[in-house]
Amino acid sequence: MARYRGPKSKIARKFGEAIFGDDKSFEKKNYPPGHHGNNRRRGKKSEYAIQLMEKQKAKYTYGILEKQFRNLFAEANRSKGVTGEVLLQLCESRLDNVVYRMGMSPSRRGARQLVSHRHVTVNGNLVNIPSYKLKPGDVVGVREKSKSVQAIISALEANSSVYEWITWNSDKLEGTYVAVPERIQIPENIKEQLIVELYSK
């Protein structure tokens, strides 16, 4: 499956926030990328441009390409809830995102790799599909043979994040996806209504 492999700092500067996590390069150059940097005059963005930027930010944040993201939107649009909120909930329920939230990796890109390389189990079964959709009550853990992998141990030791919809058992190296998060619980700075307006045109 294809995915974005380019420079992360450049993308973060484009959106004006460190969407990929801590980034020293972004902190040093907290202005849009480009030859003229901060001196370039930028006109007022159109409504379409603002909506498109928000969609691109969401896609880069969760590491999802256009076709997958459009399919998620279609699924959210068919649901009974608020479309934008359901869209983010679907993104949050992806296995690679939950692995990242549980602290097994410091980034979603790293979490995706852990899943792809068969280090992660769901309800005791190996799952190597990053986009696997979790349901409340699913138990996500580190595969027995992978519990000594230094990258996972280091990430868990450095992790201090706590999320209300996820529990973690450090002794068993497994956690439970307790519930679908409410919008207020999702910390990402994404204006999902703009994405809904863009796709609804």
Buried (B, 14 or more C-beta within 10 A) or exposed (E): EEEEEEEBBBBBBBBEBBBBBEBEBBEEBBEBEEEEEEEEEEEEEEEEEBBBBBBBBBBBBBBBEEEBBBEBBEBBBEEEEBBBBBBBBBBBBBBBBBBBBBBBBBBBBBBBBBBBEEBBBBEEEEBEEBBBEBEEEBBBBBBEEBEEBEBBBEBBEEBEEEBEBBBBEEEEBBBBBBEBBEBEEBEBEBBBBBBBBBBEE
